[in-house]
Amino acid sequence: MGEAEREALILLAYLLVQHGRLEKAETLLAALAEIFPEDGEAARLLADCLLKKGDYQEAVSVTSRICAGPNLDPTERRLAELMRAQALWGQVSETPREDLKVELAESLAAYLRMTEETGRPTP
């Protein structure tokens, strides 16, 4: 699969997410993330899709993998940490476990630290 095809599939997945076709988008994005593991765009869109579906546990898993990526630039890392915090917030809302609350606080602290270091918030 070439770059043009990957971009077309990312666009299709984006449109599916925007139009509420989350199951189809998730399937497509999971496949793209598997085929292109270094592609942060597919993984971030997958995390967004999972957040919109309310699948917070899987969203935490995806965003944690993104955050652990060694080649993220500061903006991508900050956005991934914010998405991870959102997923953790969803988990805490469903199951108010103390360990999740601690992990959420750590994630938010990491996001705020990165924001202070770069001097601007994530849009």
C-alpha positions as CSV (number, residue, x, y, z in Angstrom):
1,M,0.0,0.0,0.0
2,G,1.4,3.3,-1.0
3,E,1.3,6.7,0.7
4,A,-1.7,7.9,-1.4
5,E,-3.8,4.9,-0.5
6,R,-2.9,5.3,3.2
7,E,-3.9,9.0,3.1
8,A,-7.1,8.1,1.4
9,L,-8.0,5.5,4.0
10,I,-7.1,7.9,6.8
11,L,-9.4,10.5,5.3
12,L,-12.2,7.9,5.0
13,A,-11.7,6.9,8.6
14,Y,-11.8,10.5,9.7
15,L,-15.1,11.0,7.8
16,L,-16.5,7.9,9.3
17,V,-15.6,9.1,12.8
18,Q,-17.1,12.6,12.1
19,H,-20.4,11.0,10.9
20,G,-20.8,8.7,13.8
21,R,-19.9,5.4,12.0
22,L,-17.6,4.5,14.8
23,E,-17.6,0.7,14.5
24,K,-16.5,0.9,10.8
25,A,-14.0,3.6,11.6
26,E,-12.5,1.6,14.4
27,T,-12.1,-1.5,12.2
28,L,-10.4,0.5,9.5
29,L,-8.2,2.4,11.9
30,A,-7.2,-0.7,13.9
31,A,-6.1,-2.3,10.5
32,L,-4.2,0.9,9.5
33,A,-2.5,1.0,12.9
34,E,-1.4,-2.6,12.5
35,I,-0.1,-2.1,9.0
36,F,1.6,1.2,9.8
37,P,2.7,0.9,13.4
38,E,4.9,4.0,13.1
39,D,2.0,6.1,11.8
40,G,0.9,8.2,14.7
41,E,-2.0,9.7,12.7
42,A,-3.9,6.4,12.5
43,A,-3.3,5.6,16.2
44,R,-4.4,9.1,17.3
45,L,-7.6,8.9,15.2
46,L,-8.2,5.4,16.6
47,A,-7.9,6.8,20.1
48,D,-10.3,9.6,19.2
49,C,-12.8,7.0,17.8
50,L,-12.5,4.9,20.9
51,L,-13.1,7.9,23.2
52,K,-16.2,8.8,21.2
53,K,-17.5,5.2,21.4
54,G,-16.9,5.3,25.2
55,D,-14.4,2.4,25.0
56,Y,-12.2,4.0,27.6
57,Q,-10.1,1.0,28.5
58,E,-9.1,0.4,24.9
59,A,-8.5,4.1,24.5
60,V,-6.1,4.1,27.4
61,S,-4.3,1.2,25.8
62,V,-3.9,2.9,22.5
63,T,-2.9,6.3,24.0
64,S,-0.4,4.6,26.3
65,R,1.3,3.0,23.3
66,I,1.3,6.4,21.5
67,C,2.9,8.1,24.6
68,A,5.5,5.4,24.8
69,G,6.6,6.0,21.2
70,P,10.2,7.1,21.0
71,N,9.9,9.4,18.0
72,L,7.1,11.7,19.1
73,D,7.7,15.4,18.8
74,P,6.6,17.5,21.8
75,T,3.3,18.5,20.3
76,E,2.3,14.9,19.5
77,R,3.4,13.7,22.9
78,R,1.3,16.4,24.6
79,L,-1.8,15.7,22.5
80,A,-1.4,11.9,23.2
81,E,-1.1,12.6,26.9
82,L,-4.2,14.7,26.9
83,M,-6.1,12.0,25.1
84,R,-4.8,9.5,27.6
85,A,-6.1,11.6,30.4
86,Q,-9.5,11.8,28.7
87,A,-9.6,8.1,28.5
88,L,-8.6,7.7,32.1
89,W,-11.2,10.2,33.1
90,G,-13.8,8.1,31.3
91,Q,-12.6,5.0,33.1
92,V,-12.7,6.8,36.5
93,S,-16.3,8.0,35.8
94,E,-17.4,4.4,35.1
95,T,-15.3,2.7,37.9
96,P,-14.0,5.1,40.5
97,R,-10.9,3.0,41.5
98,E,-8.1,4.7,43.4
99,D,-5.4,3.3,41.1
100,L,-7.1,4.9,38.1
101,K,-7.4,8.2,39.9
102,V,-3.7,8.2,40.6
103,E,-2.9,7.3,37.0
104,L,-5.3,10.1,35.9
105,A,-3.5,12.6,38.1
106,E,-0.1,11.6,36.8
107,S,-1.3,11.8,33.2
108,L,-2.7,15.3,33.8
109,A,0.4,16.4,35.5
110,A,2.5,15.1,32.6
111,Y,0.3,17.0,30.2
112,L,0.6,20.3,32.2
113,R,4.3,19.9,32.5
114,M,4.7,19.5,28.8
115,T,2.4,22.5,28.2
116,E,4.6,24.6,30.5
117,E,7.7,23.4,28.7
118,T,6.5,24.3,25.3
119,G,4.6,27.5,26.5
120,R,1.3,26.8,24.7
121,P,-1.7,24.6,25.3
122,T,-3.0,21.9,22.9
123,P,-5.7,23.3,20.7
